[in-house]
Amino acid sequence: MALAIDPRLADRFPGLRVAIGYIDGVKVQRNDADLQEFKNEVLAEVKKKYNLESLKDVAVFRAYRDFFWKVGIDPTKIRPAAEALIRRILGGKQIPTINTVVDSYNMASIKTEIALAAFNRDELKGALLMRAAEKGERFLGIGMNQPMELNGGEVVITDEEKLVAVYPYRDAERSKVSETTRNLMILVCGVPGIDERLLNDAGKVALDLVTRFCGGEGRLG
């Protein structure tokens, strides 16, 4: 299962790229004591490495913010994923426990500064395409009670039947990871200005942590 980028979108955003990973046979749990211990270690690392004032100077976060502005997302209201998690930690808040897959790749995102997502691969139909949204398309994101209507021009990912993400910040309810999920696709979310090497490294960290705490066999696509 591959992800292609529409040539018109690639022309609009030179340097837009992603990395893909796959994990077969995961066991997803609500929580895990070893993972919680690891999370505590990561939280301590964050408090040593960053402060709220210094986050504005992190090059990766600046690249995500620039991309957000260009696709009509205000990054002062909707923060790029890794930055939002780190800000939460620096603000003295806990990282929510979702499940062991989501918690694992959230830790990978914090450690690498790269936005990550995971999908229940068995709910994806055919090849994936990243493209510009059409006005009036409807998207039901995780936790939403009703679908949102897109304005047109947002960056979305679709399989052969439906939208699976508004890129790079919201994933679809239908293909989310739950405790019944067994096979994953990991999406390493790049934007212009972020080197491909950083994406591949982040993918390796994500695969390592998810398989460490959830089992399964992982590989980069």
Buried (B, 14 or more C-beta within 10 A) or exposed (E): BEBEBEEEBBEBBEBBBBBBBBBBEBBBBEEBEEBEEBBEEBBEEBEEEBEEEEBEEBEBBBBBBEBBEBBEBEBEEEBBBBBBBBBBBBEEEEBEBBBBBBBBBBBBBBBBBBBBBBBBBEBBBEEBBBBBBEEEBEBBBBEEEEBBEBEEBBBBBBBEEBBBBBBBBBBBEBBBBEEEBBBBBBBBBBBBBBBEEBBBBBBBBBBEBBBBBBBBEBEBB
